[in-house]
Amino acid sequence: MTALLLRFAVVALAAAALGAGPAAAQTKAPGVTDTEIVIGLTAPMSGPAAIYGNLAVAKEAWARYVNDLGGVHGRKLKVSIKDDGFNPGRAVANIKEMRDSVFLTVGLVGSAVVNAAKDEIAEARLPLINAYANPQLWARQPKDKLKSVFIDYPDYADEADYLVTYSVTKLGAQKLAVFYQNDDWGKGVMDGVNRAMKALGAKATLATAVPYEVSDRELGTQALKFKDSGADTLFLAALNTHSANLVREMAKVGYRPRLVGSFTIGDHQVMYRLLGELWEGAYYNVIGAVPGEPEAKAVLDILIKYEPKLQSREGTALAGAANMIIAVEGLKGAGRNLTRDSFIEAMEGIRNFTVLGLSAPITFGPDRHHGLNAVRLMRAQKAADFSYVQIAPYQVFKPLF
């Protein structure tokens, strides 16, 4: 175990020791008892984005690890997972059901889900640690509705601007095409694409931008549209399965443009398994440590010990665990007399936190609830050994709120 993880264990055990205080120190915060803190998750355990259900599985596995170290201030973490099938209505129903029985929630998945749930989160003052969704949805909210929301997720427009600019200025792209999801996520992507193209002027053209629906399975028509566009570079701002389906369909018609992927398909192991040699040479962003890096290995060893089915799902496992690690950091800082207000205050005190080396430094504050807005660029090497190489270090963009 690395020194970082040993330190985590020591701090957690110390926090547990502090938990031996008198009953008078107890609170009536939702989801908190003398011995337990309930964390509620709504996640796509089924449906078109079920691959991201691994995020929730990893969160629960990390909670069990923390519990075996003694919990947090003498309380054990209980994780309750509800399936939303990547359906906004089901996600909102799940949040309504658990808002008064859980202390906090971690990692909503999907911009459509967040757009539907954001007002319910605000009304309940339910602490939310990160959401895998367009941060612009939060940035457009009044400040008083963001008090319990803490996000360390990249802005889709900033990422798209960066990838398009890099593709043109560093990779020599002249005709660019974009594959994007037809929702709030895709809108953010296209905002960034258009911003970059305007700044680039005559250096490159946008050959075509083709949307897809989450329910789409057959992507042959879209593949032909991209081929007909003559684009030399295709920006994949899509889910793993849809991206892979499209690339396979393009290969069938003999079309092999340069691939540039959003961090949403940054799990290189998944992409290699889905595409094999078709993924070789692809450029893609990631938002944290990836399988094969030392910091990732230390955390993955723990996760897979507690949940063996996360083997071969390491990328999403790391992302899920990272959010739970941040939540635990806030719980430790809030102290034994745990309330949602004390937790929010503790979260606002987090400074330069690298999540056991899994991310660039995260900083929150009373006027900063977007703690990190950053990506780094990788390139896929060989399918035979799932190899990759870092092309550019973390690009840190301005926080939005």
PAPA-532653 format. One record per residue (C-alpha): residue in three letters; x, y, z. Coordinates in steps of 0.2 Angstrom, whole numbers, plus 2048, in hexadecimal, padded with zeros to 3 digits. Example, Ala and Ser with C-alpha at 12.3 -4.5 7.8 and 13.67 -1.06 7.14 Angstrom:
BEGIN
Ala83E7EA827 Ser8447FB824 
// end
This chain:
BEGIN
Met800800800 Thr8078117FC Ala80B81F808 Leu7FC828803 Leu7F081A807 Leu7F9816817 Arg7F682881C Phe7E4827817 Ala7E2817822 Val7EA820831 Val7DF82F82F Ala7D082582E Leu7D481A83D Ala7D782A847 Ala7C7831841 Ala7BF821847 Ala7C7823858 Leu7C083485A Gly7AF82C858 Ala7AE82686A Gly7A6836870 Pro79683787A Ala784835874 Ala781847876 Ala78C84B867 Gln78084285C Thr77684B84F Lys765848846 Ala76C84B835 Pro763841827 Gly76C830825 Val777832834 Thr776827844 Asp781824852 Thr78A816848 Glu786819836 Ile786826827 Val77B822819 Ile781827807 Gly7748257FA Leu7788237E7 Thr76E8237D8 Ala77781B7C9 Pro7758137B8 Met7768017BE Ser76C7FC7AF Gly76880479E Pro77280C790 Ala78081379C Ala7818037A7 Ile7948037A5 Tyr7948127B1 Gly78B8087BF Asn79D8037C3 Leu79F8157CA Ala7938107D8 Val79A7FF7DB Ala7AB8077DE Lys7A48147EA Glu79C8067F4 Ala7AC7FC7F4 Trp7B680B7FA Ala7A980E808 Arg7AC7FC80E Tyr7BF7FF80E Val7BC80E819 Asn7B1805825 Asp7BE7F7827 Leu7CA80582D Gly7BD80B83A Gly7B1816830 Val7B1828832 His7B082F844 Gly7AA81E84A Arg79C81D83D Lys79B81082F Leu79681581E Lys78780D816 Val78580F804 Ser77480D7FC Ile77380C7E9 Lys76380F7DF Asp76380B7CC Asp75D8197C1 Gly7618117B0 Phe7688227AA Asn7568287AA Pro75483A7B1 Gly7438367B8 Arg7488277C1 Ala7578307C8 Val74C83E7CF Ala7408317D6 Asn74F8297DF Ile75583A7E6 Lys74483E7EC Glu74382D7F5 Met75482E7FE Arg755841801 Asp750840813 Ser75882F817 Val76A831811 Phe77783E816 Leu77E841805 Thr77F83B7F3 Val78E8387E8 Gly7918387D5 Leu78183B7CB Val7838347BA Gly77E83E7AA Ser77A8507A6 Ala76884C7A2 Val7678447B4 Val76F8537BC Asn76485F7B2 Ala7558567B9 Ala75B8547CB Lys7648647CE Asp75586D7D6 Glu75085E7E1 Ile76285E7E7 Ala7628707EB Glu7518707F4 Ala7568617FF Arg767869802 Leu76D8587FF Pro7808587FE Leu7868527ED Ile79984D7EA Asn79C84E7D8 Ala79184A7C9 Tyr7968437B8 Ala78E8517AF Asn78F8627A6 Pro79586E7B4 Gln78D87C7AA Leu77C8757B1 Trp78287A7C3 Ala78A88A7BD Arg77A8907B7 Gln77288D7C8 Pro77089B7D5 Lys77E89B7E2 Asp7728977F0 Lys76D8867E7 Leu77F8817E6 Lys7838817F9 Ser78386E7FB Val78A86A7E9 Phe79D8667E7 Ile7A38627D6 Asp7B485D7CF Tyr7AF8597BD Pro7B58617AD Asp7AB86D7A3 Tyr7A6865793 Ala7A8876789 Asp7BA879790 Glu7BF86778C Ala7B786877A Asp7C0878777 Tyr7D187177D Leu7CF861773 Val7CA86A763 Thr7D8877764 Tyr7E5869768 Ser7DF85F759 Val7E186D74D Thr7F1875754 Lys7FA86675A Leu7F3857750 Gly7F186073F Ala7DE85D73E Gln7D6867730 Lys7C586072F Leu7BD85C73F Ala7AD852743 Val7A4850753 Phe79984275A Tyr78F847769 Gln781843774 Asn77184C771 Asp76E854782 Asp77586178E Trp78685878D Gly78685977B Lys78186B77B Gly79086F786 Val79C86677B Met79686F76C Asp797880775 Gly7AA87C777 Val7AC875765 Asn7A588575E Arg7AF89076A Ala7BF888764 Met7BA888752 Lys7B789B753 Ala7C889E75B Leu7D189374E Gly7CA89C73F Ala7CF89572E Lys7DB888736 Ala7CE87B735 Thr7BC878731 Leu7AE86E73A Ala7A986172D Thr79A85B736 Ala792858748 Val78784974A Pro77D84675A Tyr776836761 Glu76983176D Val76D82677C Ser761819776 Asp76A817765 Arg772807762 Glu77480674F Leu780814749 Gly78480F737 Thr77B81F731 Gln78582A73C Ala795821736 Leu791824724 Lys78E837728 Phe79F83872F Lys7A782F721 Asp79E83A714 Ser7A484A71E Gly7B684671A Ala7BC84B72B Asp7CE846730 Thr7CA847742 Leu7BB84174C Phe7B784875E Leu7AE83B768 Ala7A4843775 Ala799834779 Leu797825785 Asn7A3816783 Thr79680A77B His79081776E Ser7A281D76A Ala7A780B767 Asn79880675D Leu79B815752 Val7AE81274F Arg7AA80074B Glu79D80573E Met7A9812736 Ala7B6804735 Lys7AA7F972B Val7A880771E Gly7BB80A71D Tyr7BB81A727 Arg7C981C734 Pro7CB82F739 Arg7D6834747 Leu7CC831757 Val7CC83E765 Gly7C283A774 Ser7BA843783 Phe7BE83D794 Thr7AD835794 Ile7B682778B Gly7C6828794 Asp7C681679B His7D380F78F Gln7D07FE795 Val7BE7FE791 Met7C1806780 Tyr7CF7F977C Arg7C37EB780 Leu7B57F3776 Leu7C07F7767 Gly7D07EE767 Glu7DC7F575A Leu7CF801754 Trp7D380B764 Glu7E680C761 Gly7EC81D75E Ala7DD826765 Tyr7DF83676F Tyr7D483777E Asn7D384178E Val7D283B7A0 Ile7CE8447B0 Gly7D983A7BD Ala7E582C7BF Val7E281D7B4 Pro7E680B7B5 Gly7F88077B4 Glu7FE8177BE Pro8058147D0 Glu7F781E7D8 Ala7EA8157CF Lys7F18047D3 Ala7F18087E6 Val7DF80C7E6 Leu7DA7FE7DA Asp7E27F17E5 Ile7D67F67F2 Leu7C77F77E8 Ile7C97E67DF Lys7CC7DE7F0 Tyr7BC7E57F6 Glu7B27E27E6 Pro7BB7D67DA Lys7AE7D97CC Leu7B77EA7CA Gln7C57E17C2 Ser7C57E67AF Arg7BB7F57B4 Glu7C97FF7BB Gly7C68107B3 Thr7B58137B9 Ala7BA80B7CA Leu7C78187CD Ala7BA8267C8 Gly7AE81F7D4 Ala7BA81D7E3 Ala7C182F7E0 Asn7B08367E4 Met7AD82C7F3 Ile7BF8307FA Ile7BA8437F8 Ala7AA840801 Val7B3837810 Glu7BF845811 Gly7B1851814 Leu7A9845820 Lys7B984582A Gly7BB85882A Ala7A985A830 Gly7AD851841 Arg7A284684C Asn79485284E Leu78F84F83B Thr78285B833 Arg780860821 Asp786871826 Ser79686B82E Phe79985F81F Ile79786E813 Glu7A387881D Ala7AF86A81D Met7AE86880A Glu7B187B808 Gly7C1879811 Ile7C986C806 Arg7D88737FD Asn7E486B7F0 Phe7DD85A7F3 Thr7E484D7E7 Val7D983E7EC Leu7E78327F1 Gly7F08387E0 Leu7E18347D5 Ser7DE8467CF Ala7E58577CD Pro7E38627DC Ile7D18657E2 Thr7CD8757EB Phe7BC87A7F2 Gly7B788A7FB Pro7A8894801 Asp7A889C7EF Arg7AF88D7E6 His7A587D7E4 His7AC8787D3 Gly7BC8717DB Leu7C586B7CB Asn7C286E7B9 Ala7D08647B0 Val7D58577A3 Arg7E584F79D Leu7E884878C Met7ED836788 Arg7F082B779 Ala7EC819777 Gln7FB80E771 Lys7F97FB76F Ala7E97F1771 Ala7F47E1775 Asp7F97E9786 Phe7EC7F7788 Ser7FA803788 Tyr7F9816788 Val80482578A Gln801837791 Ile801844784 Ala7FE85478E Pro7FD8577A1 Tyr7EE85D7AA Gln7E686C7A2 Val7DD8767B0 Phe7CF8817AB Lys7C788E7B5 Pro7BA8887C1 Leu7A888D7BC Phe7A08907CD 
// end
